[in-house]
């Protein structure tokens, strides 16, 4: 196996394993509350989880920005900037977390207004939110640490922390709910305990393996935190995320307007996209680490080799998933739901799932490369143009194609992101940013 392939897989595989643990945790939480004797508990956890997923997603720049900046400094062998980037990102994460805690009440009102939970779910969702919000410093701090580790070409520690967090969450929730007789509070406290356990382990591993990087340069950091520059660099990623959230929320809302069965079909088919994204995100993380490193080192040959091999792996994964969905897509849907109406209608839409891997794959790789280059403006422009395309296509197709028009808009949106990023790279990046 080629050296670049080995480097990519060493970074991608641990990230893929980390991603796969995410749905497992959600399933365990649902299973725990699903045996509490009332469906409102399931609704409360679903609403609470959705709120924090949306909120934390908006601050994903803490991970992505830290990853790209760290990888570039690592490639330049500028260990002082490596250390500064970590502390700078951690300070920003802490400040955002404190703001979330201080303004938790208006934040909760806003999110309840957006999601619209039923009256019987609101009290339990309020309880869940009021507890889990105190885990914000740990969650956002982990964003910074995970991004820093990826930038340091280390995805094994994030994998270990992710798996450990899930285990702690499951054990703590089970003990609190079934051992101490707690209800929704037990699941919420289990989540917070896992978040801080993950932070402590991540910091402990930092001290064990990277303390020399930090300690030897602590006194030389001075006041040069450049926090304002960090915000400026990551502003584009934040705005890009707003565009992504807008499209995802509208896709769900548009499906809901077509009725419960159509909404269920759309939700189930989106799980096929998520399964694909778990693998492609791993290669995107590898792209962040390696492209940032080689750009920082100004090693054009290694950068170009990495790019070619990343797109090679993208092709392998895309073809594999497409064939899997063509051969077994309906069987996967049957595993996800036993509702006859949903299964029957899903057969009419399953071919959209066949198109999703090919439509979305290119954007995953470019996202990773652009993060490594800290070329955040290109990420914002591509997502904004794609969002406008999504709404234009749906507006033109919704009357004649209905929910098929919604899926057409989604597939075009995914493809357009990759198309615009390809143009942006060839027009603005390949000659202007990577100059050696």
Secondary structure, DSSP 8 states (H G I E B T S, - for coil): --HHHHHHHHHHHHHHHHHHHHHHHHHHHHHHHTTSS-HHHHHHHHHHHHHHHHHHHHTTHHHHHHHHHHHHHHHTT-HHHHHHHHHHHHHHHHHHHHHHHHTHHHHHHHHHHHH---HHHHHHHHHHHHHHGGGHHHHHHHHHHHHHHHHTT--HHHHHHHHHHHHHHHHHHHIIIIIS---HHHHHHHHHHHHHHHHHHHHHHHHHHHHHHHHTTHHHHTT---HHHHHHHHHHHHHHHHHHHHHHHHHHHHHHHT-HHHHHHHHHHHHHHHHHHHHHHHHHHHHHHHHHHHHHTT-HHHHHHHHHHHHHHHHHHHHHHHHHHHHHHHHHHHHH---HHHHHHHHHHHHHHHHHHHHHHHHHHHHHHHHHHT-HHHHHHHHHHHHHHHHHHHHHHHHHHTHHHHHHHHHHHHHHHHHHHHHHIIIIITTTT---
